[in-house]
Structures are given as structure tokens and as C-alpha cells.
Amino acid sequence: AQTVTQSQPEMSVQEAETVTLSCTYDTSENNYYLFWYKQPPSRQMILVIRQEAYKQQNATENRFSVNFQKAAKSFSLKISDSQLGDTAMYFCAFMPASGNQFYFGTGTSLTVIP
Amino acid sequence: KAGVTQTPRYLIKTRGQQVTLSCSPISGHRSVSWYQQTPGQGLQFLFEYFSETQRNKGNFPGRFSGRQFSNSRSEMNVSTLELGDSALYLCASTTQAPGETQYFGPGTRLLVL
């Protein structure tokens, strides 16, 4: 079975500062994909970043980057130069290569303070 | 391209009734997945359809069912509604390749009284 754990239910960060959201997962699969999605108050789920497990290079997307540690089964999200619009619930998600089903973590509520 | 659309956006039903929710995927996407989001259980996978066939199914009772049409639009149905079915129902579409990014719709918020 696949499980995804986000141990930080709530976090806050000052505008323009950097914050890191943690995510660990458990799987026996060797090939899989990892995602971070953002869900603002509008409830629309928006992709933040995607990582393929067979790629050693950490994914980056503008101010968003990940620290992917496959051996440790860790997939943290770093947000640099935090902006007020980053305030949202962030979900870490795992998808095995064998299927199209997401396994989501419980989410981290991030508040960016002006 | 237009995004994933879901209708209706809000629904209020009473216990025992049934409900049908609709999802139109992004043009060209043939896979549609459904998720239930509740404060207590978080985001849980319901099922996935591809080319009108259910390809994956989550751990939900048989009251939850779905289908997909030839134009890739999908519907999910919940029969004999229970209070615990109150949730945000999200659908997501993707191309057929596993691991490709899933694009979510805005969701349908269902309240069961």
C-alpha cells in the first residue's frame, strides 16, 4: 500500500522569506511520480511541481523547487520569495507508474504574512 | 484550451436521494478520475475512467458509481445518499500516459441534509 505523510498541518512565513514543506511517502514501487498541488480558498487544485522518481535531478519551477531524496522517501517543497498569493493548502501526492491513481497527503495549510 | 469543468458547482440533497455529478475533461484528455475531499478523510480516490472503461477503483461502497461517454465526459452517481457523503467532489483529467499531470476541475460541493 502507498501512504503519503505531511507532518506539518499548518505553517506560516513572512512575505519574501523562504519556507519548506515536508512530505514523506512509503511504497514498494520502484517507478513512480511525485507531485505538489496547491489548493487556494477557491478550492481549485493547481499543480505546483512534478518529479519523476527515475530522475535524480530535483525539479524546479520558478520560485518552487523540491528536494527529492529517493532512498529516504522524502519529497519536500521549497518556496522562495514567498508571496501573499502563495497562501493555500498544499498537498503532496504520489502516483505509481502502474496506474493513474493519486495518493494524497493530508495537506499543509500555508499562510504568508505581509 | 478550456480547463476541466464540473457541473453543478453546488448541490443540496437530503438523505436517501441520489445525485449525479458531471465532469468535462480538457479537450484531448481521455482519462478522468474522481476524488472525494472531506475534512476528516482528506482526498480519497473514487475511480478512474479511460475510453469509457473503469480502469481503477478506490475503496468506496457500491453506492458510488460512474461512467464515461464516447466524448470522454464523465458522470458519477451516488445513490441512497448519507450524511457522510457531504464533501467536495473533484474530477481530474489527463492524457492516457500514467504519471502525466492531472488537471483538476473546480469541484462540486455536495451537502446532504
gemmi code that builds the backbone of each chain (N, CA, C; Angstrom):
import gemmi

chains = {
    "A": [
        ("ALA", (0.834, -1.189, 0.000), (0.000, 0.000, 0.000), (0.878, 1.251, 0.000)),
        ("GLN", (0.343, 2.273, -0.610), (1.067, 3.536, -0.665), (0.509, 4.508, 0.389)),
        ("THR", (1.378, 5.174, 1.096), (0.941, 6.211, 2.042), (1.804, 7.443, 1.855)),
        ("VAL", (1.185, 8.586, 2.075), (1.872, 9.870, 1.986), (1.638, 10.619, 3.286)),
        ("THR", (2.697, 11.128, 3.879), (2.601, 11.795, 5.175), (3.112, 13.222, 5.081)),
        ("GLN", (2.272, 14.132, 5.497), (2.684, 15.524, 5.639), (2.545, 15.846, 7.117)),
        ("SER", (3.665, 16.049, 7.770), (3.672, 16.152, 9.232), (3.413, 17.552, 9.759)),
        ("GLN", (3.290, 18.503, 8.866), (3.088, 19.902, 9.281), (1.686, 20.346, 8.874)),
        ("PRO", (0.713, 20.288, 9.775), (-0.651, 20.679, 9.398), (-0.755, 22.160, 9.022)),
        ("GLU", (0.017, 22.997, 9.720), (-0.039, 24.440, 9.454), (1.361, 25.034, 9.509)),
        ("MET", (1.593, 25.982, 8.624), (2.844, 26.725, 8.640), (2.565, 28.159, 8.243)),
        ("SER", (3.470, 29.037, 8.667), (3.367, 30.438, 8.243), (4.763, 30.941, 7.887)),
        ("VAL", (4.785, 31.945, 7.032), (6.056, 32.507, 6.583), (5.854, 33.987, 6.291)),
        ("GLN", (6.868, 34.763, 6.538), (6.809, 36.182, 6.210), (6.966, 36.361, 4.701)),
        ("GLU", (6.257, 37.318, 4.187), (6.384, 37.650, 2.772), (7.857, 37.865, 2.432)),
        ("ALA", (8.255, 37.324, 1.266), (9.617, 37.420, 0.727), (10.594, 36.423, 1.368)),
        ("GLU", (10.154, 35.723, 2.391), (11.031, 34.734, 3.010), (10.873, 33.382, 2.310)),
        ("THR", (11.672, 32.413, 2.768), (11.665, 31.066, 2.200), (11.052, 30.094, 3.198)),
        ("VAL", (10.286, 29.147, 2.690), (9.659, 28.142, 3.553), (9.775, 26.780, 2.883)),
        ("THR", (9.900, 25.759, 3.717), (9.990, 24.380, 3.215), (8.892, 23.529, 3.821)),
        ("LEU", (8.146, 22.864, 2.959), (7.064, 21.972, 3.376), (7.549, 20.530, 3.235)),
        ("SER", (7.294, 19.733, 4.245), (7.806, 18.365, 4.263), (6.787, 17.354, 3.752)),
        ("CYS", (7.313, 16.296, 3.163), (6.469, 15.195, 2.694), (7.305, 13.924, 2.685)),
        ("THR", (6.794, 12.883, 3.270), (7.422, 11.566, 3.156), (6.391, 10.598, 2.635)),
        ("TYR", (6.854, 9.531, 2.038), (5.929, 8.568, 1.456), (6.483, 7.165, 1.671)),
        ("ASP", (5.608, 6.212, 1.556), (6.011, 4.820, 1.713), (5.466, 4.030, 0.539)),
        ("THR", (6.317, 3.301, -0.127), (5.903, 2.496, -1.265), (6.922, 1.412, -1.514)),
        ("SER", (6.464, 0.349, -2.138), (7.372, -0.708, -2.572), (7.634, -0.592, -4.077)),
        ("GLU", (6.971, 0.373, -4.707), (7.177, 0.598, -6.131), (8.551, 1.213, -6.376)),
        ("ASN", (9.126, 0.904, -7.520), (10.413, 1.492, -7.874), (10.262, 2.658, -8.833)),
        ("ASN", (9.174, 2.638, -9.589), (8.959, 3.703, -10.562), (7.651, 4.414, -10.238)),
        ("TYR", (7.754, 5.712, -10.028), (6.561, 6.459, -9.614), (6.790, 7.942, -9.879)),
        ("TYR", (5.770, 8.709, -9.592), (5.803, 10.152, -9.802), (5.340, 10.834, -8.520)),
        ("LEU", (5.885, 12.005, -8.291), (5.521, 12.786, -7.114), (5.101, 14.183, -7.547)),
        ("PHE", (4.132, 14.706, -6.842), (3.556, 15.996, -7.203), (3.334, 16.835, -5.943)),
        ("TRP", (3.360, 18.113, -6.135), (2.828, 19.057, -5.165), (1.702, 19.833, -5.854)),
        ("TYR", (0.552, 19.834, -5.184), (-0.584, 20.613, -5.653), (-0.905, 21.670, -4.607)),
        ("LYS", (-1.438, 22.774, -5.094), (-1.838, 23.896, -4.242), (-3.350, 24.050, -4.349)),
        ("GLN", (-4.006, 24.244, -3.208), (-5.453, 24.458, -3.210), (-5.754, 25.747, -2.449)),
        ("PRO", (-5.933, 26.844, -3.169), (-6.254, 28.117, -2.512), (-7.696, 28.097, -2.007)),
        ("PRO", (-8.128, 29.149, -1.341), (-9.507, 29.180, -0.817), (-10.576, 28.928, -1.876)),
        ("SER", (-10.287, 29.189, -3.126), (-11.252, 28.917, -4.196), (-11.498, 27.417, -4.388)),
        ("ARG", (-10.630, 26.580, -3.772), (-10.736, 25.114, -3.808), (-10.255, 24.498, -5.121)),
        ("GLN", (-9.810, 25.307, -6.070), (-9.284, 24.762, -7.325), (-7.897, 24.196, -7.085)),
        ("MET", (-7.702, 22.931, -7.396), (-6.390, 22.293, -7.231), (-5.500, 22.692, -8.403)),
        ("ILE", (-4.323, 23.206, -8.084), (-3.407, 23.696, -9.104), (-2.064, 23.001, -8.949)),
        ("LEU", (-1.543, 22.473, -10.041), (-0.242, 21.815, -9.989), (0.842, 22.843, -9.697)),
        ("VAL", (1.697, 22.501, -8.743), (2.842, 23.350, -8.431), (4.095, 22.808, -9.102)),
        ("ILE", (4.330, 21.509, -8.908), (5.554, 20.926, -9.425), (5.423, 19.413, -9.491)),
        ("ARG", (6.162, 18.801, -10.388), (6.092, 17.350, -10.619), (7.507, 16.796, -10.705)),
        ("GLN", (7.693, 15.614, -10.130), (9.010, 14.960, -10.135), (8.855, 13.522, -10.579)),
        ("GLU", (9.702, 13.089, -11.486), (9.734, 11.687, -11.889), (10.788, 10.976, -11.040)),
        ("ALA", (10.426, 9.859, -10.448), (11.311, 9.203, -9.482), (12.609, 8.717, -10.107)),
        ("TYR", (12.608, 8.419, -11.397), (13.825, 7.916, -12.016), (14.811, 9.030, -12.356)),
        ("LYS", (14.380, 10.280, -12.188), (15.268, 11.407, -12.430), (15.913, 11.855, -11.111)),
        ("GLN", (17.202, 11.892, -11.074), (17.893, 12.303, -9.859), (17.851, 13.815, -9.661)),
        ("GLN", (17.760, 14.542, -10.750), (17.762, 15.994, -10.652), (16.455, 16.476, -10.052)),
        ("ASN", (16.587, 17.375, -9.072), (15.408, 17.934, -8.431), (14.678, 18.887, -9.382)),
        ("ALA", (13.351, 18.778, -9.394), (12.537, 19.642, -10.252), (12.491, 21.063, -9.688)),
        ("THR", (12.452, 22.019, -10.578), (12.284, 23.417, -10.176), (11.271, 24.068, -11.112)),
        ("GLU", (10.551, 25.027, -10.570), (9.543, 25.747, -11.323), (9.482, 27.158, -10.743)),
        ("ASN", (10.268, 28.032, -11.332), (10.337, 29.422, -10.866), (10.718, 29.467, -9.383)),
        ("ARG", (9.856, 29.958, -8.519), (10.192, 30.093, -7.090), (10.028, 28.784, -6.316)),
        ("PHE", (9.551, 27.757, -6.985), (9.271, 26.486, -6.325), (10.327, 25.449, -6.712)),
        ("SER", (10.828, 24.751, -5.741), (11.781, 23.675, -6.013), (11.547, 22.555, -5.010)),
        ("VAL", (12.026, 21.374, -5.366), (11.869, 20.239, -4.470), (13.227, 19.694, -4.081)),
        ("ASN", (13.223, 19.018, -2.930), (14.375, 18.238, -2.502), (13.902, 16.792, -2.461)),
        ("PHE", (14.251, 16.044, -3.493), (13.797, 14.666, -3.639), (14.906, 13.732, -3.179)),
        ("GLN", (14.634, 12.989, -2.141), (15.582, 12.016, -1.591), (14.925, 10.641, -1.708)),
        ("LYS", (15.248, 9.921, -2.788), (14.546, 8.672, -3.068), (14.798, 7.620, -1.997)),
        ("ALA", (16.029, 7.495, -1.555), (16.346, 6.481, -0.558), (15.598, 6.742, 0.750)),
        ("ALA", (15.479, 7.992, 1.096), (14.792, 8.368, 2.330), (13.292, 8.494, 2.120)),
        ("LYS", (12.836, 8.380, 0.884), (11.416, 8.533, 0.537), (10.894, 9.874, 1.059)),
        ("SER", (11.615, 10.898, 0.682), (11.279, 12.247, 1.117), (11.164, 13.161, -0.091)),
        ("PHE", (10.203, 14.080, -0.037), (9.917, 14.937, -1.176), (9.432, 16.289, -0.644)),
        ("SER", (10.347, 17.148, -0.267), (9.966, 18.430, 0.333), (9.877, 19.521, -0.726)),
        ("LEU", (9.044, 20.500, -0.458), (8.818, 21.628, -1.361), (9.379, 22.897, -0.737)),
        ("LYS", (10.220, 23.587, -1.469), (10.759, 24.866, -1.016), (10.146, 25.995, -1.844)),
        ("ILE", (9.613, 26.966, -1.132), (9.043, 28.140, -1.782), (9.934, 29.327, -1.425)),
        ("SER", (10.533, 29.917, -2.414), (11.412, 31.072, -2.205), (10.640, 32.356, -2.472)),
        ("ASP", (11.094, 33.439, -1.825), (10.471, 34.753, -2.051), (8.939, 34.638, -1.949)),
        ("SER", (8.468, 34.135, -0.824), (7.041, 33.875, -0.637), (6.189, 35.106, -0.932)),
        ("GLN", (5.069, 34.866, -1.582), (4.138, 35.939, -1.940), (2.779, 35.672, -1.306)),
        ("LEU", (2.008, 36.739, -1.137), (0.697, 36.597, -0.493), (-0.176, 35.583, -1.227)),
        ("GLY", (-0.019, 35.512, -2.535), (-0.804, 34.579, -3.331), (-0.421, 33.125, -3.117)),
        ("ASP", (0.653, 32.891, -2.377), (1.043, 31.509, -2.081), (0.227, 30.942, -0.921)),
        ("THR", (-0.531, 31.781, -0.254), (-1.375, 31.301, 0.846), (-2.375, 30.288, 0.310)),
        ("ALA", (-2.306, 29.077, 0.826), (-3.136, 27.979, 0.309), (-2.859, 26.725, 1.115)),
        ("MET", (-3.641, 25.696, 0.834), (-3.355, 24.354, 1.332), (-2.485, 23.675, 0.273)),
        ("TYR", (-1.411, 23.034, 0.724), (-0.505, 22.345, -0.185), (-0.580, 20.838, 0.059)),
        ("PHE", (-0.791, 20.107, -1.013), (-0.897, 18.652, -0.931), (0.254, 17.997, -1.678)),
        ("CYS", (0.860, 17.063, -1.017), (1.858, 16.205, -1.640), (1.117, 14.978, -2.168)),
        ("ALA", (1.479, 14.511, -3.352), (0.771, 13.378, -3.936), (1.743, 12.428, -4.607)),
        ("PHE", (1.413, 11.154, -4.507), (2.208, 10.070, -5.075), (1.368, 9.351, -6.109)),
        ("MET", (2.007, 8.984, -7.230), (1.308, 8.195, -8.235), (2.238, 7.105, -8.731)),
        ("PRO", (1.860, 5.833, -8.574), (2.709, 4.766, -9.105), (2.690, 4.790, -10.621)),
        ("ALA", (3.764, 4.365, -11.222), (3.842, 4.337, -12.679), (2.858, 3.352, -13.275)),
        ("SER", (2.406, 2.426, -12.441), (1.499, 1.388, -12.922), (0.052, 1.838, -12.993)),
        ("GLY", (-0.249, 3.043, -12.565), (-1.647, 3.462, -12.579), (-1.802, 4.959, -12.560)),
        ("ASN", (-3.032, 5.415, -12.684), (-3.330, 6.842, -12.709), (-3.983, 7.316, -11.421)),
        ("GLN", (-3.782, 6.627, -10.329), (-4.412, 6.970, -9.065), (-3.455, 7.755, -8.184)),
        ("PHE", (-3.938, 8.900, -7.689), (-3.174, 9.695, -6.741), (-3.391, 9.184, -5.322)),
        ("TYR", (-2.308, 9.199, -4.546), (-2.390, 9.042, -3.103), (-1.942, 10.375, -2.518)),
        ("PHE", (-2.852, 11.016, -1.804), (-2.575, 12.354, -1.291), (-2.193, 12.323, 0.184)),
        ("GLY", (-1.365, 13.281, 0.572), (-1.139, 13.541, 1.986), (-2.303, 14.335, 2.539)),
        ("THR", (-2.244, 14.619, 3.826), (-3.345, 15.324, 4.492), (-3.277, 16.826, 4.317)),
        ("GLY", (-2.191, 17.309, 3.746), (-2.102, 18.728, 3.427), (-1.406, 19.551, 4.491)),
        ("THR", (-0.805, 20.647, 4.045), (-0.213, 21.649, 4.925), (-0.823, 22.992, 4.571)),
        ("SER", (-1.415, 23.639, 5.562), (-2.007, 24.951, 5.342), (-0.928, 26.013, 5.519)),
        ("LEU", (-0.589, 26.695, 4.436), (0.458, 27.713, 4.473), (-0.167, 29.100, 4.440)),
        ("THR", (0.256, 29.937, 5.364), (-0.173, 31.336, 5.397), (1.046, 32.220, 5.207)),
        ("VAL", (0.965, 33.114, 4.235), (2.031, 34.088, 4.019), (1.606, 35.393, 4.679)),
        ("ILE", (2.442, 35.847, 5.592), (2.117, 37.030, 6.406), (2.763, 38.268, 5.795)),
        ("PRO", (1.941, 39.319, 5.591), (2.517, 40.538, 4.969), (3.532, 41.215, 5.888)),
    ],
    "B": [
        ("LYS", (-6.689, 26.226, -24.386), (-7.670, 25.163, -24.173), (-8.492, 25.461, -22.944)),
        ("ALA", (-9.760, 25.096, -22.989), (-10.591, 25.247, -21.806), (-10.162, 24.217, -20.774)),
        ("GLY", (-10.344, 24.578, -19.500), (-9.965, 23.679, -18.430), (-11.034, 22.634, -18.184)),
        ("VAL", (-10.838, 21.882, -17.117), (-11.813, 20.883, -16.701), (-13.020, 21.601, -16.095)),
        ("THR", (-14.197, 21.215, -16.537), (-15.403, 21.835, -15.994), (-16.236, 20.797, -15.262)),
        ("GLN", (-16.867, 21.240, -14.192), (-17.729, 20.364, -13.403), (-19.056, 21.063, -13.161)),
        ("THR", (-20.110, 20.284, -13.299), (-21.446, 20.814, -13.011), (-22.244, 19.803, -12.210)),
        ("PRO", (-23.107, 20.265, -11.320), (-23.206, 21.652, -10.886), (-22.085, 21.996, -9.917)),
        ("ARG", (-21.953, 23.214, -9.544), (-20.915, 23.596, -8.590), (-21.362, 23.342, -7.155)),
        ("TYR", (-22.632, 23.461, -6.910), (-23.171, 23.256, -5.562), (-24.473, 22.462, -5.645)),
        ("LEU", (-24.643, 21.607, -4.662), (-25.848, 20.779, -4.590), (-26.252, 20.572, -3.148)),
        ("ILE", (-27.538, 20.637, -2.897), (-28.066, 20.268, -1.589), (-29.087, 19.165, -1.804)),
        ("LYS", (-28.879, 18.061, -1.105), (-29.774, 16.913, -1.214), (-30.147, 16.452, 0.191)),
        ("THR", (-31.123, 15.595, 0.256), (-31.499, 15.004, 1.541), (-31.138, 13.524, 1.548)),
        ("ARG", (-31.017, 12.998, 2.742), (-30.668, 11.586, 2.898), (-31.615, 10.699, 2.110)),
        ("GLY", (-31.042, 9.677, 1.475), (-31.849, 8.737, 0.721), (-31.980, 9.085, -0.754)),
        ("GLN", (-31.757, 10.340, -1.091), (-31.836, 10.728, -2.504), (-30.605, 10.250, -3.257)),
        ("GLN", (-30.648, 10.420, -4.563), (-29.475, 10.125, -5.367), (-29.041, 11.396, -6.092)),
        ("VAL", (-27.791, 11.395, -6.540), (-27.256, 12.590, -7.190), (-26.323, 12.178, -8.330)),
        ("THR", (-26.308, 12.982, -9.370), (-25.405, 12.763, -10.494), (-24.573, 14.010, -10.715)),
        ("LEU", (-23.266, 13.822, -10.762), (-22.342, 14.920, -10.998), (-21.676, 14.722, -12.355)),
        ("SER", (-21.349, 15.832, -13.006), (-20.795, 15.739, -14.349), (-19.421, 16.393, -14.421)),
        ("CYS", (-18.584, 15.843, -15.278), (-17.228, 16.367, -15.468), (-16.881, 16.331, -16.957)),
        ("SER", (-16.468, 17.473, -17.477), (-15.997, 17.533, -18.858), (-14.490, 17.773, -18.846)),
        ("PRO", (-13.716, 16.838, -19.397), (-12.260, 16.965, -19.334), (-11.729, 17.981, -20.342)),
        ("ILE", (-10.453, 18.247, -20.210), (-9.768, 19.080, -21.189), (-9.813, 18.368, -22.539)),
        ("SER", (-9.997, 19.124, -23.591), (-10.076, 18.544, -24.922), (-8.832, 17.707, -25.215)),
        ("GLY", (-9.070, 16.473, -25.656), (-7.955, 15.573, -25.958), (-7.583, 14.644, -24.822)),
        ("HIS", (-8.046, 14.949, -23.625), (-7.789, 14.070, -22.481), (-8.800, 12.943, -22.474)),
        ("ARG", (-8.320, 11.727, -22.303), (-9.218, 10.585, -22.348), (-9.389, 9.897, -21.002)),
        ("SER", (-8.601, 10.325, -20.020), (-8.698, 9.732, -18.689), (-9.331, 10.736, -17.733)),
        ("VAL", (-10.330, 10.269, -17.001), (-10.994, 11.108, -15.998), (-11.010, 10.361, -14.674)),
        ("SER", (-10.551, 11.039, -13.638), (-10.551, 10.456, -12.292), (-11.432, 11.290, -11.384)),
        ("TRP", (-11.996, 10.642, -10.375), (-12.843, 11.312, -9.401), (-12.259, 11.140, -8.005)),
        ("TYR", (-12.352, 12.216, -7.222), (-11.858, 12.214, -5.851), (-12.906, 12.836, -4.934)),
        ("GLN", (-12.946, 12.333, -3.711), (-13.805, 12.912, -2.682), (-12.908, 13.609, -1.674)),
        ("GLN", (-13.242, 14.845, -1.322), (-12.464, 15.577, -0.335), (-13.352, 15.961, 0.837)),
        ("THR", (-12.974, 15.487, 2.014), (-13.677, 15.832, 3.248), (-12.665, 16.268, 4.293)),
        ("PRO", (-13.090, 17.081, 5.271), (-12.155, 17.498, 6.316), (-11.595, 16.318, 7.112)),
        ("GLY", (-12.386, 15.289, 7.298), (-11.941, 14.176, 8.130), (-11.070, 13.165, 7.397)),
        ("GLN", (-11.404, 12.873, 6.168), (-10.707, 11.834, 5.405), (-9.740, 12.384, 4.362)),
        ("GLY", (-9.752, 13.674, 4.140), (-8.859, 14.246, 3.138), (-9.310, 13.906, 1.729)),
        ("LEU", (-8.348, 13.764, 0.849), (-8.635, 13.472, -0.558), (-8.539, 11.975, -0.789)),
        ("GLN", (-9.626, 11.404, -1.252), (-9.650, 9.964, -1.478), (-10.084, 9.666, -2.910)),
        ("PHE", (-9.405, 8.721, -3.512), (-9.650, 8.331, -4.891), (-10.923, 7.498, -4.986)),
        ("LEU", (-11.798, 7.864, -5.915), (-13.035, 7.118, -6.140), (-12.861, 6.122, -7.282)),
        ("PHE", (-12.628, 6.626, -8.476), (-12.399, 5.768, -9.631), (-11.823, 6.570, -10.791)),
        ("GLU", (-11.330, 5.819, -11.772), (-10.770, 6.416, -12.969), (-11.376, 5.735, -14.188)),
        ("TYR", (-11.719, 6.539, -15.172), (-12.240, 6.022, -16.435), (-11.334, 6.413, -17.582)),
        ("PHE", (-11.191, 5.478, -18.488), (-10.406, 5.711, -19.696), (-11.103, 5.001, -20.834)),
        ("SER", (-11.363, 5.723, -21.907), (-12.046, 5.166, -23.088), (-13.296, 4.401, -22.690)),
        ("GLU", (-14.105, 5.026, -21.870), (-15.422, 4.521, -21.456), (-15.356, 3.295, -20.548)),
        ("THR", (-14.146, 2.948, -20.066), (-13.992, 1.773, -19.203), (-13.411, 2.205, -17.855)),
        ("GLN", (-13.930, 1.616, -16.800), (-13.367, 1.900, -15.484), (-12.036, 1.174, -15.377)),
        ("ARG", (-10.975, 1.922, -15.159), (-9.647, 1.324, -15.159), (-9.112, 1.113, -13.749)),
        ("ASN", (-9.514, 1.964, -12.823), (-9.103, 1.853, -11.418), (-10.282, 2.196, -10.533)),
        ("LYS", (-10.297, 1.608, -9.357), (-11.389, 1.876, -8.432), (-10.841, 1.984, -7.020)),
        ("GLY", (-11.300, 2.961, -6.288), (-10.914, 3.119, -4.897), (-11.792, 2.287, -3.986)),
        ("ASN", (-11.623, 2.513, -2.698), (-12.315, 1.709, -1.704), (-13.594, 2.402, -1.235)),
        ("PHE", (-14.568, 2.491, -2.091), (-15.847, 3.120, -1.766), (-16.960, 2.096, -1.997)),
        ("PRO", (-18.065, 2.260, -1.260), (-19.172, 1.305, -1.445), (-19.801, 1.416, -2.823)),
        ("GLY", (-20.577, 0.410, -3.159), (-21.191, 0.335, -4.469), (-22.190, 1.433, -4.763)),
        ("ARG", (-22.568, 2.202, -3.725), (-23.472, 3.340, -3.949), (-22.819, 4.392, -4.855)),
        ("PHE", (-21.506, 4.345, -4.917), (-20.758, 5.280, -5.762), (-20.463, 4.591, -7.090)),
        ("SER", (-20.903, 5.175, -8.147), (-20.669, 4.589, -9.460), (-20.376, 5.706, -10.455)),
        ("GLY", (-19.882, 5.305, -11.594), (-19.575, 6.314, -12.598), (-19.668, 5.727, -13.980)),
        ("ARG", (-19.500, 6.593, -14.939), (-19.428, 6.153, -16.321), (-18.735, 7.232, -17.145)),
        ("GLN", (-18.314, 6.834, -18.322), (-17.676, 7.781, -19.223), (-18.280, 7.605, -20.603)),
        ("PHE", (-18.481, 8.717, -21.255), (-19.096, 8.698, -22.578), (-18.029, 8.744, -23.671)),
        ("SER", (-18.462, 8.552, -24.890), (-17.508, 8.483, -26.003), (-16.761, 9.800, -26.217)),
        ("ASN", (-17.312, 10.901, -25.745), (-16.604, 12.189, -25.863), (-15.733, 12.469, -24.639)),
        ("SER", (-15.521, 11.456, -23.819), (-14.686, 11.499, -22.598), (-15.347, 12.197, -21.421)),
        ("ARG", (-16.476, 12.810, -21.600), (-17.196, 13.363, -20.448), (-17.569, 12.237, -19.509)),
        ("SER", (-17.539, 12.565, -18.217), (-17.795, 11.524, -17.218), (-18.863, 12.000, -16.247)),
        ("GLU", (-19.593, 11.067, -15.734), (-20.560, 11.320, -14.676), (-20.286, 10.373, -13.526)),
        ("MET", (-20.530, 10.869, -12.319), (-20.537, 9.964, -11.175), (-21.885, 10.072, -10.488)),
        ("ASN", (-22.325, 8.964, -9.973), (-23.631, 8.881, -9.345), (-23.477, 8.355, -7.919)),
        ("VAL", (-24.185, 8.951, -7.028), (-24.226, 8.438, -5.653), (-25.685, 8.168, -5.325)),
        ("SER", (-25.987, 6.930, -4.991), (-27.366, 6.572, -4.665), (-27.528, 6.500, -3.143)),
        ("THR", (-28.751, 6.578, -2.698), (-29.092, 6.467, -1.280), (-28.122, 7.299, -0.436)),
        ("LEU", (-28.146, 8.571, -0.651), (-27.208, 9.481, -0.001), (-27.245, 9.381, 1.511)),
        ("GLU", (-26.061, 9.492, 2.105), (-25.903, 9.519, 3.552), (-25.276, 10.859, 3.941)),
        ("LEU", (-25.446, 11.219, 5.223), (-24.889, 12.492, 5.688), (-23.383, 12.565, 5.423)),
        ("GLY", (-22.713, 11.434, 5.574), (-21.264, 11.373, 5.390), (-20.803, 11.557, 3.957)),
        ("ASP", (-21.746, 11.602, 3.033), (-21.378, 11.833, 1.628), (-21.175, 13.318, 1.342)),
        ("SER", (-21.497, 14.163, 2.302), (-21.254, 15.604, 2.136), (-19.761, 15.825, 1.943)),
        ("ALA", (-19.402, 16.442, 0.847), (-17.986, 16.565, 0.503), (-17.837, 17.443, -0.722)),
        ("LEU", (-16.580, 17.739, -1.025), (-16.234, 18.356, -2.297), (-15.801, 17.224, -3.223)),
        ("TYR", (-16.438, 17.108, -4.357), (-16.092, 16.066, -5.320), (-15.314, 16.707, -6.464)),
        ("LEU", (-14.104, 16.218, -6.627), (-13.208, 16.759, -7.644), (-13.019, 15.758, -8.758)),
        ("CYS", (-12.995, 16.245, -9.976), (-12.587, 15.371, -11.059), (-11.319, 15.927, -11.672)),
        ("ALA", (-10.560, 15.050, -12.259), (-9.282, 15.433, -12.864), (-9.139, 14.709, -14.186)),
        ("SER", (-8.561, 15.377, -15.155), (-8.361, 14.724, -16.450), (-6.888, 14.740, -16.817)),
        ("THR", (-6.519, 13.764, -17.631), (-5.145, 13.660, -18.089), (-5.126, 12.914, -19.409)),
        ("THR", (-3.975, 12.934, -20.028), (-3.790, 12.089, -21.204), (-3.713, 10.638, -20.732)),
        ("GLN", (-3.532, 9.713, -21.618), (-3.595, 8.308, -21.219), (-2.357, 7.829, -20.492)),
        ("ALA", (-1.243, 8.558, -20.612), (0.014, 8.051, -20.068), (0.027, 8.146, -18.542)),
        ("PRO", (0.333, 7.060, -17.845), (0.434, 7.104, -16.380), (1.514, 8.088, -15.951)),
        ("GLY", (1.245, 8.790, -14.874), (2.227, 9.721, -14.347), (2.143, 11.099, -14.945)),
        ("GLU", (1.336, 11.258, -15.968), (1.178, 12.591, -16.533), (0.373, 13.458, -15.568)),
        ("THR", (0.581, 14.741, -15.664), (-0.084, 15.673, -14.767), (-1.592, 15.566, -14.909)),
        ("GLN", (-2.259, 15.512, -13.779), (-3.718, 15.543, -13.776), (-4.166, 16.976, -13.527)),
        ("TYR", (-5.119, 17.407, -14.303), (-5.656, 18.764, -14.195), (-7.042, 18.673, -13.565)),
        ("PHE", (-7.203, 19.429, -12.487), (-8.426, 19.320, -11.706), (-9.461, 20.363, -12.119)),
        ("GLY", (-10.719, 19.971, -11.966), (-11.815, 20.909, -12.108), (-12.044, 21.663, -10.812)),
        ("PRO", (-12.993, 22.590, -10.799), (-13.251, 23.401, -9.604), (-14.009, 22.666, -8.521)),
        ("GLY", (-14.546, 21.504, -8.848), (-15.242, 20.708, -7.849), (-16.733, 20.964, -7.775)),
        ("THR", (-17.434, 19.979, -7.255), (-18.855, 20.109, -6.926), (-18.975, 19.915, -5.423)),
        ("ARG", (-19.551, 20.917, -4.771), (-19.736, 20.798, -3.323), (-21.124, 20.249, -3.059)),
        ("LEU", (-21.167, 19.074, -2.443), (-22.426, 18.391, -2.146), (-22.705, 18.456, -0.649)),
        ("LEU", (-23.876, 18.904, -0.311), (-24.309, 18.923, 1.088), (-25.526, 18.015, 1.214)),
        ("VAL", (-25.419, 17.052, 2.103), (-26.529, 16.127, 2.337), (-27.148, 16.440, 3.695)),
        ("LEU", (-28.429, 16.750, 3.683), (-29.128, 17.118, 4.926), (-30.004, 15.976, 5.433)),
    ],
}
model = gemmi.Model(1)
for chain_id, residues in chains.items():
    chain = gemmi.Chain(chain_id)
    for i, (resn, *xyz) in enumerate(residues, 1):
        res = gemmi.Residue()
        res.name, res.seqid = resn, gemmi.SeqId(i, " ")
        for name, pos in zip(("N", "CA", "C"), xyz):
            atom = gemmi.Atom()
            atom.name, atom.element = name, gemmi.Element(name[0])
            atom.pos, atom.b_iso = gemmi.Position(*pos), 0.0
            res.add_atom(atom)
        chain.add_residue(res)
    model.add_chain(chain)
structure = gemmi.Structure()
structure.add_model(model)
structure.setup_entities()
